[in-house]
Each structure stands twice: as structure tokens, then as C-alpha cells.
Amino acid sequence: MKKLFLILIPLLLFTISALGQTTISYNLKDQSTFTNTGVQWDPVTSTTSPDGKIRTQSATSLWHSAGYGVVFKTGNSLEIDVPEGQNTIRFYGSVYSSGNMSGGTTVGGAELGVVDVDIDSHPGMADQTGYYGFTYTGSASTLYFTFSGSNAYTPAIDVTNIEITIAKTDVWDFGAQQLDNVLYNNMLTEAKINAWYGATAPGTSGVVLPSFTEGDLGFVAGSNDRLRTTNTNLTRWDTNIASSTTYTGRVYINSGGATGRYLTLNLNEDDEVTIAARTDAGGNINFKYVANPTAQTDIVAVPAAETLLKFVAKSAGAYQIFDTSGKPSYFRVYRKAARYITVTGSIDETMAAGIPNGYTINFTNEAGKTFSTVASSGTYSINLPAEYTYNLSLGGANGYVISNGLSLNVTESTTTHNITVLQVDLYTVNGTITGLSNLTDLVLHYTPDPVANKVIFLLFQ
């Protein structure tokens, strides 16, 4: 059967490795989970499982039969307690069900997903034995599953917990929100933020934001920059958070294009940085490697709306984040260390006679960073940061190309990727360039487009 899970983990800003697994099965067909009168369509007569971990409402939880178990009716909210770790909640269902089940960490919440309960909508699933599910990773918690629709026939529920080791992500939240400490290292607290203001009484408003350093993150302020937050325990300028419903505080740069006012981050190579930001009327956020801006200065256009900016450090060292045109606001900064996956593969050289010894396989990710490994006896091995898609190419093998396996999405489970290389004919192309007065440092990039049977020329200067 095809397994279908809706998984939503905020931003995927942590990495995990599994240790052990346990599954608790709750039979809703008999009286082992919820008791009943034995009369079809009567409400259940108990609403809490014997272990106390599952709770429902009698009026909207009706017993149906020894085949279809309990039928949840619209508005029912099922509570399930789960331990710390990665938890999968599997609902066995029916082709006669109709409606949607939402899963969340609060009553009526849907951050874990919304699923059609009709098993017919899940290919490969059968009546009563088919299922749909939700996955939650984090601290021990109560999860809430709210049904909306006609009937959700539910013969059984499985709760599977996987013990995991989590590589926590560092997070700096400028409203001092404390995220799940199983997943995150909260680098800012109310006390730390208030300490930036010296002897000023905590919670005072109308105070400009000074420069500060908090761990590997710092801020170089101007004379009128502001911390704006609805957390009135914090010393701040005001409570204007640009109508955000996600964040409770922001560092506001009160000058357009003020490149001398910036966030700083000390990063290791391949660290992943995510910044929740916005601008007043559009801007361009720069992510600059201080030691060598030419090697890395990423520029991203940012609208006058909340957006998530993602950067990857190509080298270890200090980085600056600033806007060259707008007035930016920074709500939250995440720093996640890269997790490396060893990928090996075979290289089919059958159609690549005469390929030079010592050629390389190059893996280039979306951030523009290239990782290379030398081919040896028709095989290769390389360590790559996970959660990226890589485009593959050859180095040191002019006249040869990769014909199969040009792209690779590296996940936690990726171990093998085989490729095929092919010898191609080379042709000399020449011509003239017009319309440019200065050809100094001009670079031509030739990119094949096999679908169109063309070669695309790009000019860079």
C-alpha cells in the first residue's frame, strides 16, 4: 500500500537521526479504547482511553460497528498526548468517510496539515485497512485533531514515537519568543534584550535601540533605530510590529539604504541562515562575507511584506546583513549547522572512451556553491550538505558530459547516485560582439538546452 503522510515541520530548521521506535495501537472497534452500549450510532460511554492519552467528546463520537469502529462527527476534537521526539499519528479509515481532519498543537489548529478522510482519495488504500496520517516533531505535547464533514469512520489509531537526536538550530527572536527548546537554542530572552539598554528600567518605551552583541549575532545601530515589540516586558520604542500575526518584535532600521547599520553573524562554512524580514516599501537585502565580499555577496529583493530570506555561508567567518535601498525590519534570525551526507555512486564510462584520468564530478547547489570529488576506477564518493538539490557537471574532461543523473536531491536517506558520462563532439564557434564599448573582464557562458536543441549564450561582465 502507498503510505501517505502530510508532514509540516516549521521551516525544517533542524536535523534529526533516529534511535528507537515504539507504536501504541488503539482499537476503536471494540471497547478497549472507548466503551459503548453496543447499539449502532449511540455515543461512546467513555471519552478517555485507559492510558489517559486519547480523549474525545461523547456527543460527536458515535460507535458504529466491530468493523468500522467509532465515527467522528463534524466539530469533534480528538486530543492525543505524545512524548518528546518524532511522532506519527495514523488514522485507519473508510471509503464511506466524508470530510477533512485537521491536525494542530492547539484546539482547532491546522499547522500539522489538513487531510481528506475518504480513503478513496488516497491511492492504494483499502476500506478499513487504509489510513492517513500526521507527523509532529518536538517536545512532549497534546495534539488536537478536529473533524469537519459528515462522517469519519475510524476503526483504529496508531501512535508511533521515534526517539531522535536533534541538532538544534540557534534562533534569535526580537520579541523574546521562546521556541520549542527540543528543537531550538533560544539565544534571546527578555533579560538579555533588556540588558542592551543598561540602567533603563525594563519595559520602558520610547527608547532607541543601541548596538548589541548576543552570542554570534550582533547589530551595529544608527542614532534612531528601534526595537518595536508587543512584548511590553521589553524595553522598546513602541509596539508597532507592522501588523504581524507571526512575530511579536522586530529590529527596525529607521533609514533607507543605510549600509552602515547592519546585523552581523559569525558562521561556519555551509551554515544555513534564515531571516524573517520585511521592508517598508521594498528593498534589497545583502548577505556579505566580510573577509571577501567578491567571493560572496548575495542580494535578495524584499517586498513590503513579511518574507523568509535564506542564505548559506560559502566560507567560515563574519557576515553582514543590510539593505542597500529600503528600510528593513528583522523579526527573527535562525542559524542551522549543515548536516553532511556521504553519497557514493558508480560512473558508467562505456560511451566515454579516452576520458582523462583524475577528472572530477562537480555538485553545485542552489546557493551557488560547488563541491567536487575525483572519479576513481568508475566510482566516486563525496560528502554533501543535506536538504539541497545539486546540479552535476564534469571537471577536467573537456569533450565529455554527464548524460544521465544530472540532478540530485540530497536528503537524510540519500546514499547512492549513479551517473553516466558520454563523449561528445566539439565544434569551434566564433563571432563578433556589438553594443558594448568595454569588453574588459567579459565572460561568455554557453548553456546547452537539449529540449530546444540549442545553445544559450549568456554575457557576464
C-alpha positions as CSV (number, residue, x, y, z in Angstrom):
1,M,0.0,0.0,0.0
2,K,1.1,3.5,-0.7
3,K,1.8,5.4,2.5
4,L,0.6,9.0,2.6
5,F,1.5,11.4,5.3
6,L,1.1,15.1,5.5
7,I,4.1,16.5,7.3
8,L,4.7,20.1,8.2
9,I,7.7,21.0,10.4
10,P,8.2,24.7,10.6
11,L,10.9,25.7,8.2
12,L,12.7,22.4,8.6
13,L,15.2,24.2,10.7
14,F,16.7,21.2,12.4
15,T,18.2,17.9,11.6
16,I,17.4,14.5,13.2
17,S,18.7,11.0,13.5
18,A,16.5,8.1,14.6
19,L,17.4,5.9,17.7
20,G,14.4,3.7,18.6
21,Q,10.7,3.3,17.7
22,T,7.6,2.4,19.6
23,T,4.0,2.1,18.4
24,I,0.8,2.2,20.5
25,S,-2.3,0.9,18.8
26,Y,-5.8,2.0,19.9
27,N,-8.6,-0.3,18.8
28,L,-11.8,1.7,18.3
29,K,-13.9,-1.3,17.1
30,D,-14.2,-2.9,20.5
31,Q,-14.4,-1.4,23.9
32,S,-10.7,-1.4,24.7
33,T,-10.3,2.4,24.0
34,F,-13.8,3.9,24.4
35,T,-16.6,1.9,25.8
36,N,-20.0,1.8,24.1
37,T,-23.6,0.5,24.5
38,G,-23.2,-1.9,21.6
39,V,-26.0,0.0,19.8
40,Q,-25.1,1.4,16.4
41,W,-24.9,5.2,16.4
42,D,-25.0,5.6,20.2
43,P,-22.4,8.0,21.6
44,V,-19.5,6.3,23.3
45,T,-19.9,5.9,27.0
46,S,-16.3,6.8,27.9
47,T,-14.3,9.6,26.4
48,T,-10.8,8.8,27.7
49,S,-8.6,5.9,26.8
50,P,-7.4,3.6,29.6
51,D,-3.9,5.0,29.4
52,G,-5.3,8.6,29.5
53,K,-3.5,9.6,26.3
54,I,-6.5,9.9,24.0
55,R,-9.6,12.0,24.7
56,T,-12.8,12.8,22.7
57,Q,-16.3,14.2,23.0
58,S,-19.2,11.8,23.5
59,A,-21.8,13.7,21.5
60,T,-19.7,13.7,18.4
61,S,-18.0,10.3,18.8
62,L,-20.6,7.6,17.9
63,W,-19.9,3.8,17.9
64,H,-20.8,2.2,14.6
65,S,-19.7,-1.5,14.5
66,A,-17.0,-4.0,15.1
67,G,-15.8,-3.3,11.5
68,Y,-15.8,0.4,11.3
69,G,-15.3,1.4,15.0
70,V,-16.0,4.9,16.1
71,V,-17.5,7.5,13.7
72,F,-16.4,11.1,14.4
73,K,-18.9,13.8,13.5
74,T,-18.3,17.3,12.5
75,G,-16.8,19.5,15.2
76,N,-15.3,16.7,17.1
77,S,-11.8,17.5,18.6
78,L,-9.7,14.5,19.5
79,E,-6.8,15.1,21.9
80,I,-3.8,12.8,21.7
81,D,-0.8,13.2,24.1
82,V,2.6,12.4,22.6
83,P,6.1,12.2,24.1
84,E,9.1,14.1,23.0
85,G,10.6,13.1,19.7
86,Q,9.1,12.4,16.2
87,N,5.5,11.2,16.4
88,T,3.3,9.9,13.6
89,I,-0.4,9.7,14.2
90,R,-2.1,7.2,11.8
91,F,-5.9,7.1,11.4
92,Y,-7.3,4.0,9.8
93,G,-10.4,4.9,7.8
94,S,-13.1,4.1,5.3
95,V,-14.2,4.7,1.8
96,Y,-17.5,5.8,3.3
97,S,-16.0,8.7,5.2
98,S,-16.5,12.2,4.0
99,G,-14.8,15.4,5.2
100,N,-11.5,16.7,6.4
101,M,-9.3,16.1,9.5
102,S,-7.0,18.9,10.6
103,G,-4.1,18.5,13.0
104,G,-2.5,21.0,15.2
105,T,-0.8,21.8,18.5
106,T,-3.8,24.0,19.7
107,V,-7.5,23.4,19.7
108,G,-8.7,23.8,16.1
109,G,-5.2,24.3,14.8
110,A,-4.1,23.0,11.4
111,E,-0.3,23.5,11.3
112,L,0.3,19.8,11.0
113,G,-1.9,19.6,7.9
114,V,-5.5,19.0,6.7
115,V,-6.3,15.6,5.2
116,D,-9.3,14.2,3.3
117,V,-10.6,11.4,5.4
118,D,-12.1,9.5,2.4
119,I,-9.7,6.6,1.9
120,D,-10.7,6.6,-1.8
121,S,-8.7,9.8,-2.1
122,H,-5.5,8.0,-1.0
123,P,-4.3,5.8,-3.9
124,G,-3.5,2.2,-3.0
125,M,-5.5,2.3,0.3
126,A,-8.4,-0.1,1.1
127,D,-11.5,0.2,3.2
128,Q,-10.8,-0.2,6.9
129,T,-7.1,-1.0,6.4
130,G,-6.2,2.2,4.6
131,Y,-5.0,5.2,6.5
132,Y,-4.0,8.8,6.6
133,G,-1.7,10.5,9.0
134,F,0.1,13.4,10.5
135,T,3.6,13.9,11.8
136,Y,4.8,16.1,14.7
137,T,8.4,16.6,15.9
138,G,9.1,18.4,19.2
139,S,8.6,18.4,22.9
140,A,6.0,16.3,24.7
141,S,2.7,17.8,23.8
142,T,-1.0,17.4,23.3
143,L,-2.1,17.3,19.7
144,Y,-5.6,18.2,18.5
145,F,-7.4,16.6,15.6
146,T,-10.5,18.4,14.5
147,F,-13.0,16.9,12.1
148,S,-15.2,18.8,9.7
149,G,-17.7,16.9,7.5
150,S,-20.3,14.1,7.6
151,N,-18.5,11.0,8.9
152,A,-15.0,9.9,9.8
153,Y,-15.2,6.2,10.2
154,T,-12.2,5.2,12.4
155,P,-11.5,1.5,13.1
156,A,-8.2,2.2,14.8
157,I,-5.5,4.8,15.6
158,D,-1.7,4.1,15.8
159,V,0.7,6.5,17.6
160,T,4.3,5.8,16.6
161,N,7.1,7.6,18.5
162,I,10.7,7.6,17.3
163,E,13.4,8.6,19.7
164,I,15.6,11.1,17.9
165,T,18.8,13.1,18.3
166,I,18.1,16.6,17.2
167,A,20.8,19.0,16.0
168,K,19.3,22.2,17.4
169,T,19.0,25.4,15.4
170,D,20.1,28.7,17.0
171,V,17.3,31.3,17.0
172,W,17.3,35.0,17.8
173,D,13.8,36.3,18.2
174,F,13.4,40.0,18.7
175,G,10.2,39.7,20.6
176,A,11.9,37.3,23.0
177,Q,9.5,34.5,22.0
178,Q,10.8,31.1,23.3
179,L,10.5,28.4,20.6
180,D,10.4,24.7,21.4
181,N,13.6,24.0,23.3
182,V,13.8,20.5,22.0
183,L,14.3,21.9,18.5
184,Y,15.9,25.3,19.1
185,N,18.5,27.1,21.1
186,N,16.8,30.3,22.1
187,M,19.5,32.9,22.1
188,L,17.4,35.8,23.3
189,T,15.4,36.2,26.4
190,E,13.6,39.2,28.0
191,A,16.5,39.7,30.4
192,K,19.2,39.6,27.6
193,I,17.3,42.1,25.5
194,N,16.7,44.5,28.4
195,A,20.4,44.3,29.3
196,W,21.2,46.1,26.0
197,Y,19.7,49.3,27.5
198,G,21.9,49.4,30.5
199,A,20.2,51.1,33.5
200,T,17.0,51.8,31.7
201,A,14.1,50.2,33.6
202,P,12.8,47.1,31.8
203,G,9.7,47.7,29.8
204,T,10.3,51.4,29.2
205,S,9.0,52.6,25.8
206,G,10.3,55.4,23.6
207,V,13.9,54.3,23.8
208,V,16.1,54.0,20.7
209,L,17.9,50.7,20.1
210,P,21.6,50.6,20.8
211,S,24.2,48.4,19.2
212,F,24.5,45.0,20.8
213,T,26.2,41.6,20.6
214,E,24.4,38.4,21.7
215,G,26.5,35.3,21.0
216,D,27.4,35.1,17.4
217,L,24.8,37.7,16.3
218,G,25.4,41.4,16.7
219,F,23.9,44.7,15.5
220,V,25.5,47.9,14.5
221,A,22.9,50.7,15.1
222,G,22.4,54.2,13.9
223,S,21.2,57.1,16.1
224,N,17.5,56.3,15.7
225,D,17.0,52.6,15.1
226,R,14.2,50.9,17.1
227,L,13.1,47.7,18.7
228,R,9.4,47.6,18.1
229,T,7.5,44.8,20.0
230,T,4.2,44.0,21.6
231,N,6.0,42.3,24.4
232,T,5.7,45.1,27.0
233,N,8.2,43.4,29.3
234,L,10.9,44.6,26.9
235,T,12.5,48.0,26.7
236,R,11.5,49.2,23.3
237,W,10.5,52.1,21.1
238,D,6.8,51.2,20.6
239,T,4.5,48.3,19.9
240,N,4.3,48.7,16.1
241,I,5.1,45.3,14.5
242,A,3.7,46.1,11.1
243,S,0.5,44.1,11.8
244,S,2.4,40.8,12.0
245,T,0.4,37.8,13.2
246,T,3.5,35.6,13.4
247,Y,6.1,37.6,15.2
248,T,6.0,39.8,18.3
249,G,9.0,42.0,17.8
250,R,11.3,43.5,15.1
251,V,14.5,45.4,14.8
252,Y,13.6,48.4,12.6
253,I,16.2,50.3,10.6
254,N,15.0,53.8,10.6
255,S,16.8,54.9,7.4
256,G,16.6,53.8,3.8
257,G,19.7,52.3,2.3
258,A,21.7,52.6,5.5
259,T,24.5,50.2,4.7
260,G,26.3,51.2,7.9
261,R,23.5,49.8,10.0
262,Y,23.6,46.0,9.9
263,L,23.3,42.7,11.6
264,T,26.4,40.6,12.0
265,L,26.7,36.8,12.2
266,N,29.7,34.6,12.8
267,L,29.2,31.5,10.7
268,N,30.9,28.2,9.9
269,E,31.2,27.0,6.3
270,D,27.9,25.8,4.9
271,D,25.9,27.2,7.9
272,E,22.3,27.9,6.8
273,V,20.8,31.2,7.7
274,T,17.1,32.1,7.6
275,I,15.9,35.6,8.3
276,A,12.3,36.7,8.8
277,A,12.2,40.2,7.4
278,R,10.3,42.9,5.6
279,T,10.8,46.4,4.3
280,D,8.7,49.5,4.4
281,A,8.4,49.9,0.6
282,G,10.7,47.3,-1.0
283,G,14.4,46.9,-0.6
284,N,17.5,44.8,-1.3
285,I,18.9,42.8,1.5
286,N,22.6,42.0,1.2
287,F,24.3,39.0,2.8
288,K,28.0,39.9,2.7
289,Y,31.1,37.9,3.6
290,V,33.2,40.5,5.3
291,A,36.6,38.9,4.6
292,N,36.0,38.7,0.8
293,P,32.8,40.4,-0.4
294,T,33.6,39.4,-4.0
295,A,33.5,35.7,-3.0
296,Q,30.1,36.1,-1.6
297,T,27.6,39.0,-1.5
298,D,24.1,37.6,-2.0
299,I,21.4,40.2,-2.8
300,V,17.7,39.5,-2.4
301,A,14.8,41.8,-3.3
302,V,12.5,42.1,-0.3
303,P,8.9,43.3,-0.5
304,A,6.9,45.4,1.9
305,A,5.6,42.2,3.4
306,E,7.0,39.5,5.7
307,T,9.2,37.1,3.9
308,L,11.8,34.4,4.8
309,L,15.3,35.0,3.4
310,K,17.6,32.0,3.1
311,F,21.4,32.2,2.8
312,V,24.2,29.7,3.0
313,A,27.7,30.6,4.1
314,K,30.2,29.6,1.5
315,S,33.1,30.2,3.9
316,A,33.6,30.4,7.6
317,G,33.8,33.9,9.1
318,A,31.9,37.1,9.7
319,Y,28.9,38.1,7.6
320,Q,26.9,41.4,7.5
321,I,23.2,41.7,6.6
322,F,22.0,45.1,5.4
323,D,19.7,46.8,2.9
324,T,21.1,49.0,0.1
325,S,17.8,50.8,-0.7
326,G,14.9,50.3,1.8
327,K,14.1,50.4,5.5
328,P,14.4,46.8,6.6
329,S,12.8,45.1,9.6
330,Y,14.3,41.9,11.1
331,F,11.9,39.8,13.2
332,R,13.9,36.6,13.7
333,V,17.2,35.0,12.7
334,Y,17.9,31.3,12.5
335,R,21.3,29.6,12.2
336,K,21.4,25.9,11.3
337,A,24.6,23.9,11.0
338,A,24.9,21.9,7.9
339,R,24.4,18.1,8.1
340,Y,26.6,16.2,5.7
341,I,25.6,13.1,3.9
342,T,28.0,10.7,2.3
343,V,26.9,9.9,-1.3
344,T,28.6,7.3,-3.4
345,G,27.9,6.1,-6.9
346,S,29.1,4.2,-10.0
347,I,30.1,6.0,-13.2
348,D,29.2,4.3,-16.4
349,E,32.1,5.2,-18.8
350,T,31.0,2.8,-21.6
351,M,30.4,5.7,-24.0
352,A,33.3,7.8,-22.8
353,A,36.4,6.2,-24.3
354,G,39.6,8.1,-23.6
355,I,38.2,10.2,-20.7
356,P,41.2,11.7,-18.8
357,N,42.3,10.2,-15.5
358,G,41.6,12.3,-12.5
359,Y,38.5,14.1,-13.8
360,T,36.1,15.4,-11.2
361,I,32.4,15.2,-10.5
362,N,31.1,18.7,-9.5
363,F,28.0,19.2,-7.4
364,T,26.6,22.7,-7.4
365,N,23.7,23.6,-5.1
366,E,21.1,26.4,-5.3
367,A,23.3,28.7,-3.2
368,G,25.9,28.5,-6.0
369,K,28.5,26.5,-4.1
370,T,30.3,23.7,-5.8
371,F,31.6,20.5,-4.2
372,S,34.0,18.3,-6.2
373,T,35.3,14.8,-5.9
374,V,37.8,13.0,-8.1
375,A,36.5,10.0,-10.1
376,S,38.4,6.8,-9.4
377,S,38.0,3.5,-11.3
378,G,34.5,4.2,-12.3
379,T,33.2,5.3,-8.9
380,Y,33.1,8.3,-6.7
381,S,32.4,9.3,-3.0
382,I,31.6,12.8,-1.6
383,N,30.2,14.4,1.5
384,L,27.4,16.9,0.7
385,P,25.2,19.1,2.9
386,A,21.7,17.6,3.1
387,E,18.4,19.3,2.0
388,Y,19.7,20.7,-1.2
389,T,19.3,19.9,-4.9
390,Y,22.6,19.7,-6.8
391,N,23.3,20.1,-10.5
392,L,26.1,17.8,-11.6
393,S,28.9,18.5,-14.1
394,L,32.4,17.3,-15.0
395,G,35.7,19.0,-14.4
396,G,38.9,18.3,-16.3
397,A,37.2,16.4,-19.0
398,N,36.6,18.7,-22.0
399,G,34.6,16.9,-24.6
400,Y,32.7,14.7,-22.1
401,V,29.4,15.4,-20.4
402,I,27.1,13.7,-17.9
403,S,24.2,12.2,-19.8
404,N,22.2,10.6,-17.0
405,G,22.0,11.6,-13.4
406,L,22.4,15.4,-13.9
407,S,20.4,16.4,-10.8
408,L,20.4,15.0,-7.3
409,N,18.2,16.0,-4.3
410,V,20.2,15.1,-1.2
411,T,18.1,14.1,1.9
412,E,18.8,12.3,5.1
413,S,18.2,9.0,3.4
414,T,20.3,9.7,0.2
415,T,23.2,7.2,-0.1
416,T,23.7,6.3,-3.7
417,H,23.5,8.2,-7.0
418,N,24.9,6.6,-10.2
419,I,25.7,8.6,-13.3
420,T,26.6,8.0,-17.0
421,V,29.2,10.0,-18.9
422,L,29.3,10.4,-22.6
423,Q,31.9,11.6,-25.1
424,V,30.6,14.4,-27.4
425,D,31.8,16.2,-30.5
426,L,33.2,19.7,-30.0
427,Y,32.8,22.5,-32.6
428,T,34.6,25.8,-32.9
429,V,32.3,28.8,-32.6
430,N,33.4,32.3,-33.4
431,G,31.7,35.7,-33.9
432,T,31.7,39.4,-33.0
433,I,30.1,41.2,-30.1
434,T,28.5,44.6,-30.7
435,G,26.8,47.1,-28.5
436,L,29.4,47.1,-25.7
437,S,32.1,49.7,-25.5
438,N,34.2,47.9,-22.9
439,L,34.9,44.2,-23.2
440,T,37.2,44.0,-20.2
441,D,36.5,41.0,-18.0
442,L,33.7,39.9,-20.2
443,V,32.7,36.3,-19.7
444,L,30.6,34.1,-22.1
445,H,28.6,31.2,-20.7
446,Y,27.4,28.6,-23.1
447,T,24.5,26.5,-21.7
448,P,23.0,23.7,-23.7
449,D,19.2,23.3,-24.0
450,P,18.7,19.7,-25.1
451,V,14.9,20.2,-25.3
452,A,15.2,23.1,-27.8
453,N,18.3,21.6,-29.4
454,K,20.0,25.0,-28.9
455,V,22.9,26.5,-27.0
456,I,22.1,29.6,-25.0
457,F,24.8,32.3,-24.7
458,L,24.9,34.5,-21.6
459,L,27.2,37.5,-21.1
460,F,28.7,38.4,-17.7
461,Q,30.9,41.4,-17.0
